[in-house]
Amino acid sequence: MRIPLGIIDIVVLVVAVFLSIAIGLKFRGKNNSIESYLLGDRNLPWWAILGSIVATETSIVTVLSIPGQGFGDSGFKFLQLALGFLLGRILVVVFLLPQYFRGKLMSAYEILGVRFGMQTKHVASVLFVVTRNLGDGLRLFLGAMVLKELLGWPLLWSAVTIGVITMLYTYFGGLRSVVWNDCVQFVIYIVGSIATVFVIVSYLPEGWTSFFEFAKANSKLTIIDSRFSLTEPFTLWAGLIGGAILSLGSHGTDQMMVQRYLSARSQRDAARAILGSGIVVFAQFALFLLIGILLACYYSSQATLPEGIRKDEIFTHFMIHSFPQNTGLIGLMLAAILAAVMSTLSSSLSASASSVVSDLWLPSCRVPPSASRQLWTTRLLTVFFGGLQIAICIWASTFNESVIDNALKIAGFSSGILLGLFALAVFTKRTHQAAALGGAFIGLLAMLFVQFGLPWVPVWGFKLAYPWLAVFGSVITYLSGLVLSVLIAPAHEVTSS
């Protein structure tokens, strides 16, 4: 069913879209080198980087699925994972951030090149680029599906609209545009979410009193579950350990995040942005979970849901059927959904271009290209990756739901493997390039087996909960690298640590 848009909603939506493009055009003239285009001349304020970090990790999946978790049985238990995310950020600041501020790096994977050799840097960079664009192409698919359902547009036009708007402001403004747009988009979806809370409360018979009575009766306010389980995602140990390692991998070894740290004015500013983002993300998750619990209260007494509706579709259903019309709120929430998609995609385009240029293209050039050619090539790569993600989105429309879910899991495998490689680089001296690459390969095979099994192996009934995947991948990669460093003699060309 198409969402009812009034003139005020359309105005709000159009203003939000054109604001993104205007920000990109504003910074167009400031990008006269690859460093200014990809790193904002290393002169961005820490609080803007903080907002960009939060908006980047808040995808359309987060905006729709976290309220679904609150609606379901877990309630506020998801916050245990957010505690682990905060702990992981502390580990990033202590162990990995100092590595990135030794010299003027352009990419996270230069550390691996210095420690092990060029092949390891190339493998890490390619792994990042492939999994990042696969995962974000599928996130674009989810965002396009939401627009398709809400506006009645064909999937192709929904995907092209989101993709082209994102490419435009990223192409013209570079990282400056991405960061400042992220900050604006963060404000949009937070304001929209807060407005949603008050809309739902206004529909409850006794307002907040109805909410607290429902939440208490259904154990929705419980945060801590102290059980230890490898198959249940929302327990204290899965949250603290799994969440910390997941965050250490995603925020410590992912070029999309590291690119922001390198754009800070100092290591101290980068640390403030990382730690502050953990606190903001915790509060943001609490807000999204609150929306889910409020929706559960509303639908338990005031309205009914269609039979068979999934938890991550309930928020969209409420927007279509229960949001007040022509007040600007529907337009604001559509803008919030677009913001959640575009903030992740724009960061992905910039980071992918950065990784290819600094890790793959420039090191292969015998004669350094001119500054203008470097900048033109980087912009061209931004457009290429935008087109690639649109193509992946269209390709995904031929999948069934389980294939999409599995592809998203594969895209998330890189954080555990990359974290294992970085651990070998930082905490060992004996490990050499062949051992590191062998460890990464074994880690990838092990994670694929845990998730999907093998064609000749019967399907088993044990699967790790997703917070443990990064732990498993990083540990297997690290231990395999250590063992192989003993079994395989180092090559002569290995760079000394």
Secondary structure, DSSP 8 states (H G I E B T S, - for coil): ------HHHHHHHHHHHHHHHHHHHHTGGG--SHHHHHHGGG-B-HHHHHHHHHHHH--HHHHHHHHHHHHSS-GGGGHHHHHHHHHHHHHIIIIIHHHHTTTT-SSTTHHHHHHT-HHHHHHHHHHHHHHHHHHHHHHHHHHHHHHHHHH---HHHHHHHHHHHHHHHHHHHHHHHHHHHHHHHHHHHHHHHHHHHHHHHHHSTTTHHHHHHHHHHTT-S--------SS-SSSHHIIIIIHHHHHHHHHHS-HHHHHHHHTBSSHHHHHHHHHHHHHHHHHHHHHHHHHHHHHHHHHHHT----TT--GGGHHHHHHHHHS-TTSSHHHHHHHHHHHHHHHHHHHHHHHHHHHIIIIIIHHH-SS---HHHHHHHHHHHHHHHHHHHHHHHHHHTTS-HHHHHHHHHHHHHHHHHHHHHHHHHHH-SS--HHHHHHHHHHHHHHHHHHHH--TTS---S----GGGHHHHHHHHHHHHHHHHHHHS---TT----
